[in-house]
Amino acid sequence: MEKVIHRISSLLILFTIGVSYSFWLLGINHKLVQPVFSDSAYWLGGLMLVVVLLNVRKLQRGDWALLALAAANVLLNLYTAGYRHAETLDMSIIPSVIVLFVMACKMTPFDKLDQELLLFISVSIMGLNLFRLFKHLYNAELLHNFFTLDNSLKEIWINVNVIGAVLLFCTITSAIMIKSLGIKHSVIFTGILYLLGLLGTWGCQSRTSFLILLAFMILDTLLPKKMLSKRRFWLWGFSLIFILAPIITYWIADSETINVFTGREDIWRAFFNQWLQEPQAILAGQKPFLYGRHLLSTHNSYLYLLCNFGILGYLFLNSGLSYYILKLKNKAVALTDCQISCLIAFFLVLGYCFMEDSLMVVQWVPVMFSFLGFAAASAKQKNTMI
């Protein structure tokens, strides 16, 4: 029975990851995407609740405490929904859905079959995205400008930064799975994946995705994983990012000399000027922030979280994620190379989110938070991923 529960749980998690990628592969205006895209928080939260209930015997006291905090956070967000102009329920449950997803992944260690399925999903989505991207560049006669990065692309079938993010996370996930599975000639296969990922993120002009992928390649290859497994003080860095992110962003926004974030400094400055005026907004969130004639959002996940859920929502999510990360400081359980690779990936995800709202976009949750979920899972059986 336990094997059946494990298989159902892992397949549900894989399903959410596949659906998340499919949104961006097909485009949000596709007829297959539109019926389920706006309801993502409901079905994702529902499926992860099923996984948690199936594995209820594995819940520890910390998990129960997080579930209680999640319920309290939802009630608080519902109470302040009118003030925050949160007209739909999903804008009150997103932080809790994120914690629920990480909890579900933590309770479902992936075995060899699960890893192979995830590798298949990631490589397939990556290949199809590359095909669509280069087909467009060829048809639009833009390939001759490939290395000049002056095509000024903004959107193909979807925003090019979204295409870049898909290629980024598909590449990282595929590389981690190949190494974890111990596939023969893994160095060659990961090298090919990295090359294709770099070409794709460069081709769609997603500079952030290109740099984050390059950083993962360097860090995952050069960092001494044995030392990181033994000395785990670096795990505090994740909590530190959450604590310092608003401060750093405010400092950048307030600076008159820093202007390297392609105009995001102006957006962040406008947000702080609005958000800091209302004590209730600071505490529990405000109406959605929109900037300029193009009605841009915060372009920063940490500010998006503060805007929509306030300091209370910020602390809840930070506490939930930090709980699972800092539990890995337990020296009685060795950190595997795969866990460390997943943590490196999640660390870079947090860096990526200084530039985009993606961390708090519920349709991205299965992709972005899977790295933390897989790292937090306990390896109790042979052939598990970590």
Buried (B, 14 or more C-beta within 10 A) or exposed (E): EEEEBBBBBBBBBBBBBBBBBBBBBBBBEBEEBEEBBBEBBBEBBEBBBBBBEBBEEBBEEEBEEBBEBBEEBBEBBBEBBEBBEBEEBBBBBBBBBBBBBBBBBBBBBBBBEBBBBBBBBBBBBBEBBBEBBBEBBEEEEBEEEEEEEEBEBEEBBBBBBBBBBBBBBBBBBBBBBBBBBEBEEBEEBBEEBBEBBBBBBBBBBBBBBBBBBBBBBEBBEEEEBEEBBEEBEBBEEBBEBBBEBBEEBBEBBEEEEEEEBEEBBBBBBBBBEBBEEBEEBBBBBBBBBEBEEEEBBBBBBBBBBBBBBBBBBBBBBBBBBBBBBBBBEEEEBEBBBBBBBBBBBBBBBBBBBBBBBBBBBBBBBBBBBBBBBBBBBBBEEEEBBB
